Amino acid sequence: MRVLLVGSGGREHAMAETLVKSPALSALFIAPGNPGTARCGVNVPIGAHDVAALVTFAREHEIDLVVPGPEAPLVAGLADACALVGLPCAGPTQAAAQLEGSKSFTKEVCDAAGIPTAAWERFTDAASAIAYVRLKGAPIVVKADGLAAGKGVVVATTVAEAEAAITDMMTGGALGDAGRSVVIEDCLVGEEVSLFAFCAGETACLIGAAQDHKRIGNGDTGPNTGGMGAVSPPKGFGRAEQEAALDLLVRPMLREMVRRGTPFRGVIFAGLMLTEQGPSLIEYNVRFGDPEAEALLPRLTSDLLPALQALAEDRLDVAPITFSNQASVCVVMAARGYPGTPEKGAVIHGLDNANALEGVRVFQAGTTQNMAGELVVSGGRVLAVCALADTVQDAQKRAYAGVNAITWDGAVWRTDIGDRAL
């Protein structure tokens, strides 16, 4: 099978390394890919947002399956464009991708389906949003309604912080069109986990779960990021709890999407808060998470490719999804300045040394090669250093041994990924 994988981050590197293990794979192309994915297949210089060029390439190169990595091309209609020319695509339609493309859409679906989620309101002008925050008080959550690459959520601990977030998004244009309208919701309290399932129509099949660490600093301090690390499986959220969460928070959504005439098929990533009252939905994402995929996929022992092929055919694969019993810890190494403006261009050393360590695998995200062929920093989240072991404690030790083997000027990372699980 000839596969086109779309994306260029650590998630796509992890997906590429998982796909090349499949005996059904004959060729793998990654658009645009990164230096890490180039070791798994052929990188193609087409941006993940360029839907027309992706479809043209797939047709010209007789691609059997298009596998979307990030959310942006799905929200832009990649699956729809593929369907028009008969190309199988393992992702949702543009209409169904609004589950991630619009926070207010998701909230409306939750309300209609009776899914537990935080009380919320949507605002299109800053003055009304600020008045609402002053009425409600803090802590309170301000979310850009549209896609913001993981940077559109502010958990404000004070009213002043919430007001500043509203001003930045709605009048300062900090997030462009994504922040022109905002969703403001009550702040849920508990442990946050990420739940993954393959979905087709009204049916969901559990993949697994991980726990992301969103904030930039140790102890979950500082601003939210796209994710600074992950642990899989999460402590206290086993298979029985995961299946119960699917029944409560995912399957009712699937039924509501069918009722609306926009059925969902693809990977659902549900961000949950485990509150004292039970699981509550934070958000839906319509693809694998990042960095959760880097923690979750190395534990996968079944073949990912047939499962993705089935999704493209609007069905679920009958083969069971299986994982090793090992624990996985993933530590993100980021560039100084992230999640603001990252410092780029520094040469990265020690990657081969880290990959040589027992149980360690480094997935590349914000990397490129300079004119001298050296690996350099090109983004905010640069590397995802992941490790497998029989216990979380040993996986954590291995992951940080990998981190300590890698150097560049300006590297930053959290030193407490996995502590909560211990």
C-alpha positions in Angstrom: 0.0 0.0 0.0 1.3 3.5 -1.0 0.6 6.0 1.8 0.8 9.8 2.0 1.2 11.0 5.5 0.4 14.8 6.0 2.3 16.9 8.5 5.7 17.8 9.8 5.8 17.5 13.6 6.7 15.0 16.3 3.4 13.3 16.0 3.9 12.7 12.3 7.4 11.3 13.0 5.9 8.9 15.5 3.2 7.9 13.0 5.7 7.4 10.2 7.8 5.1 12.4 4.7 3.1 13.3 3.4 2.8 9.7 6.8 1.5 8.4 6.4 -1.5 10.7 3.3 -2.6 8.7 3.9 -5.5 6.2 1.1 -4.0 4.1 3.1 -0.8 3.4 5.0 -0.6 0.1 5.8 3.2 0.0 5.5 6.1 2.4 5.5 9.7 1.5 5.4 12.5 4.1 4.3 16.1 3.2 6.2 18.1 4.1 7.8 15.9 6.8 11.0 16.7 8.7 14.6 15.3 8.9 13.3 12.5 11.2 10.5 11.4 8.8 13.0 11.4 5.9 14.5 8.2 7.5 11.1 6.5 7.3 10.0 7.4 3.7 10.2 10.2 1.2 9.6 13.8 2.2 7.5 15.8 -0.2 7.9 19.6 -0.3 4.1 20.4 0.0 2.7 22.2 3.0 0.1 20.5 5.1 -2.3 23.4 4.4 -2.0 23.0 0.6 -5.0 20.8 0.0 -5.1 21.1 -3.7 -1.4 20.2 -4.1 -1.7 17.3 -1.7 -4.5 15.8 -3.7 -2.7 16.4 -7.0 0.4 14.6 -5.7 -1.6 11.7 -4.4 -3.3 11.2 -7.7 -0.1 11.5 -9.7 1.8 9.1 -7.4 -1.0 6.5 -7.2 -1.5 6.9 -3.4 -3.8 4.3 -1.9 -4.3 6.1 1.4 -4.0 9.7 2.7 -3.3 9.9 6.4 -3.8 13.3 8.0 -1.6 14.2 10.9 -2.6 17.7 12.1 -6.0 19.2 12.3 -5.6 22.2 10.0 -5.9 20.4 6.6 -8.9 18.5 7.9 -10.7 21.7 8.9 -9.6 23.1 5.4 -11.4 20.2 3.8 -8.7 17.6 2.9 -11.0 14.6 3.3 -13.7 16.2 1.1 -11.2 17.1 -1.6 -9.9 13.5 -1.5 -13.5 12.1 -1.8 -14.2 14.2 -4.9 -11.5 12.3 -6.8 -11.9 8.9 -5.2 -8.9 9.0 -2.8 -9.3 7.2 0.5 -8.6 9.5 3.4 -8.4 8.4 7.1 -10.0 11.5 8.5 -13.3 13.4 9.0 -15.1 15.7 6.5 -14.7 19.4 6.9 -18.2 19.6 8.5 -17.3 16.9 11.1 -13.9 18.5 11.7 -15.7 21.5 13.2 -15.6 19.4 16.4 -12.0 20.8 16.6 -12.3 23.8 14.3 -14.9 25.5 16.5 -15.1 25.4 20.3 -18.7 26.8 20.2 -19.7 24.1 17.8 -18.4 21.4 20.2 -20.2 23.0 23.1 -23.5 23.0 21.1 -23.1 19.3 20.3 -22.4 18.5 23.9 -25.4 20.4 25.1 -27.6 18.6 22.5 -26.2 15.2 23.4 -26.3 15.6 27.1 -22.5 15.3 27.5 -21.0 16.7 30.7 -18.9 19.8 30.0 -18.2 23.1 31.7 -20.9 25.8 31.6 -20.0 28.3 28.8 -20.9 31.3 26.7 -19.7 32.5 23.3 -18.8 36.2 22.7 -18.0 38.2 19.5 -17.2 41.5 21.1 -14.6 42.1 23.8 -16.7 44.4 26.0 -19.4 41.8 26.5 -16.8 39.1 27.2 -15.0 41.3 29.8 -18.4 42.1 31.5 -19.2 38.4 31.7 -15.8 37.6 33.3 -16.2 40.3 35.9 -19.6 38.9 36.7 -18.4 35.3 37.0 -15.0 35.9 38.6 -11.9 33.7 38.5 -10.6 31.1 38.0 -12.1 31.0 34.5 -11.1 29.7 31.1 -10.9 31.8 27.9 -10.7 29.9 24.6 -10.3 31.2 21.1 -13.2 29.8 19.2 -11.1 28.7 16.2 -7.9 26.8 15.6 -4.8 28.3 17.4 -2.2 25.5 17.2 -2.6 24.6 20.8 -2.1 28.2 22.1 -5.7 29.4 22.2 -6.6 28.4 25.8 -5.9 30.6 28.8 -6.7 29.2 32.3 -7.0 32.6 34.1 -6.4 32.6 37.8 -7.5 36.2 38.1 -10.1 38.4 36.4 -7.3 40.7 35.2 -5.6 37.8 33.5 -8.8 36.8 31.8 -9.4 40.4 30.7 -5.9 40.5 29.2 -6.5 37.3 27.3 -9.7 38.5 25.9 -8.1 41.8 24.8 -5.1 40.0 23.2 -7.4 37.6 21.3 -10.3 39.8 20.3 -8.8 43.2 19.8 -5.1 42.6 19.7 -5.3 40.0 17.0 -2.8 37.8 18.8 -4.3 34.6 17.3 -5.7 36.1 14.1 -9.1 35.0 13.0 -9.1 32.2 15.5 -9.6 34.7 18.3 -12.2 37.0 16.7 -14.8 35.2 18.8 -14.1 33.5 22.2 -15.7 30.8 24.4 -15.6 31.5 28.1 -16.3 28.6 30.4 -16.1 27.6 34.0 -12.8 26.2 35.2 -13.0 22.4 35.8 -10.9 21.0 38.6 -9.2 17.6 38.6 -6.8 15.4 36.6 -6.7 16.0 32.8 -6.4 13.0 30.5 -6.5 12.4 26.8 -8.7 9.6 25.4 -8.3 8.2 21.9 -10.7 6.1 19.8 -11.2 5.1 16.2 -14.7 6.2 15.2 -17.1 5.5 12.3 -20.7 6.6 12.3 -22.2 5.8 15.7 -19.5 3.3 16.6 -16.3 3.9 18.6 -13.4 1.5 19.2 -11.0 2.4 22.1 -7.4 3.0 21.2 -6.0 4.1 24.5 -5.1 7.0 26.7 -2.3 9.3 27.8 -1.8 12.3 30.1 -0.4 15.5 28.6 1.4 18.3 30.5 0.3 21.5 28.9 2.0 24.3 30.9 5.5 25.4 30.1 6.9 25.2 33.6 7.4 22.6 36.3 4.4 22.0 38.6 2.1 23.0 35.8 3.0 26.7 36.0 3.2 29.4 33.3 1.3 29.7 30.1 -0.3 26.8 28.2 1.6 25.3 25.3 0.9 22.6 22.7 2.2 20.1 25.2 5.5 19.7 27.1 5.3 16.0 27.7 3.1 13.0 28.1 2.7 9.7 30.0 0.9 6.6 28.8 -1.1 4.9 30.3 -2.3 7.5 32.8 -2.4 6.5 36.4 -5.8 5.6 37.7 -7.5 5.7 34.3 -7.4 2.1 33.1 -9.3 0.3 30.3 -12.6 0.0 32.3 -12.5 3.7 33.0 -11.6 4.5 29.4 -14.5 2.5 28.1 -16.9 4.2 30.5 -15.7 7.6 29.3 -16.3 6.5 25.7 -19.9 5.7 26.7 -20.4 9.0 28.5 -18.5 11.5 26.4 -17.8 10.1 22.8 -20.6 7.7 21.7 -23.4 10.3 22.5 -21.5 12.8 20.4 -21.2 10.4 17.5 -25.0 9.8 17.6 -25.6 13.5 17.6 -23.3 14.0 14.6 -25.2 11.4 12.7 -28.5 13.1 13.6 -27.1 16.3 12.2 -26.2 14.7 9.0 -22.5 15.2 9.5 -21.3 11.7 10.7 -17.8 11.5 12.1 -15.2 9.0 11.0 -11.5 9.1 12.0 -9.5 9.4 15.2 -11.2 11.2 18.1 -9.0 12.6 20.8 -11.2 13.7 23.7 -9.5 15.9 26.3 -11.2 15.0 29.7 -11.1 16.4 33.2 -11.6 13.7 35.9 -13.5 15.8 38.4 -15.0 14.7 41.7 -18.4 14.4 40.0 -16.9 12.2 37.2 -15.3 12.8 33.8 -16.2 16.0 32.0 -15.3 17.0 28.4 -12.8 19.8 27.9 -12.6 19.5 24.1 -12.6 17.2 21.1 -9.7 16.9 18.6 -10.1 15.1 15.3 -6.7 13.5 15.1 -3.9 12.0 17.3 -2.6 14.3 20.0 0.9 15.8 20.1 2.9 14.9 22.2 0.4 12.1 23.3 1.0 10.2 20.0 4.7 10.1 20.7 4.0 8.5 24.1 1.1 6.2 23.0 2.2 4.8 19.6 5.5 3.2 20.7 3.4 1.0 23.0 1.2 -0.2 20.1 1.8 -3.8 19.2 -1.0 -4.2 16.5 -0.8 -2.9 13.0 -1.9 0.7 12.6 -2.2 0.7 8.8 -5.3 -1.6 8.4 -7.1 0.4 11.1 -6.5 3.7 9.2 -7.5 2.0 5.9 -10.7 0.9 7.5 -11.5 4.4 8.6 -11.0 5.7 5.1 -13.6 3.2 4.0 -16.0 4.5 6.7 -15.8 1.3 8.8 -13.8 0.0 11.8 -11.2 -2.7 11.5 -12.2 -6.0 13.1 -8.6 -6.7 14.3 -8.1 -5.8 18.0 -6.0 -2.8 19.0 -3.2 -4.1 21.3 -0.6 -2.4 23.4 2.4 -3.6 25.4 2.1 -3.4 29.2 5.1 -1.1 29.3 4.9 2.5 30.5 5.9 5.4 28.2 7.2 8.8 29.2 7.7 11.6 26.6 9.6 14.8 27.4 9.4 17.7 25.0 12.5 19.7 24.4 11.6 23.2 23.3 13.4 26.3 22.0 14.0 29.2 24.4 11.1 31.7 24.0 8.4 29.1 23.4 5.4 29.4 23.6 6.1 32.9 22.5 8.7 33.6 19.8 11.2 30.7 19.8 14.9 31.2 19.1 15.7 29.3 15.9 18.9 28.2 14.1 20.9 26.6 16.9 22.7 23.4 16.0 21.4 20.3 17.8 24.0 17.8 19.1 23.7 14.3 20.6 20.6 12.9 18.9 22.3 9.7 17.8 23.6 9.2 21.4 20.1 9.6 22.8 18.6 7.2 20.3 21.3 4.6 21.2 20.1 4.4 24.8 18.0 1.5 25.9 14.3 2.1 25.4 14.7 5.6 24.1 13.4 7.0 20.8 13.7 10.7 19.8 11.0 12.1 17.5 11.8 15.3 15.6 9.3 18.2 15.5 10.7 21.7 15.0 13.9 20.7 13.2 15.5 21.3 9.8 18.9 21.1 8.2 21.2 24.0 7.5 23.4 24.5 4.5 26.1 22.4 6.1 23.7 19.5 6.6 23.6 20.0 10.4 20.4 19.5 12.3 19.1 22.8 13.6 16.2 24.3 15.6 13.3 25.5 13.4 10.3 25.7 15.7 9.0 26.0 19.2 8.7 22.3 20.2 11.9 20.8 18.8 12.2 17.2 19.9 10.0 14.7 21.8 12.3 12.4 23.8 10.4 9.2 24.6 11.2 6.1 26.5 9.6 2.7 27.2 10.1 0.6 30.4 8.3 -1.8 32.6 7.5 1.0 35.1 6.8 4.7 34.9 9.8 5.4 37.2 12.2 3.5 34.9 10.6 5.1 31.7 11.1 8.5 33.3 14.7 7.8 34.1 15.4 6.6 30.5 13.6 9.6 29.0 15.6 12.1 31.0 18.8 10.2 30.2 17.9 10.8 26.6 17.2 14.5 27.2 20.6 14.9 29.0 22.4 13.4 26.0 21.1 16.2 23.7 22.3 19.7 23.7 21.8 23.0 21.8 22.0 26.6 22.9 18.7 27.6 24.3 17.1 24.2 24.9 14.3 24.2 27.6 12.3 21.4 29.1 10.3 20.4 32.1 12.0 18.2 34.7 8.8 16.8 36.2 7.1 14.9 33.4 5.9 11.7 35.0 6.0 12.9 38.6 2.2 12.9 38.9 2.0 9.3 37.7 4.5 8.3 40.5 
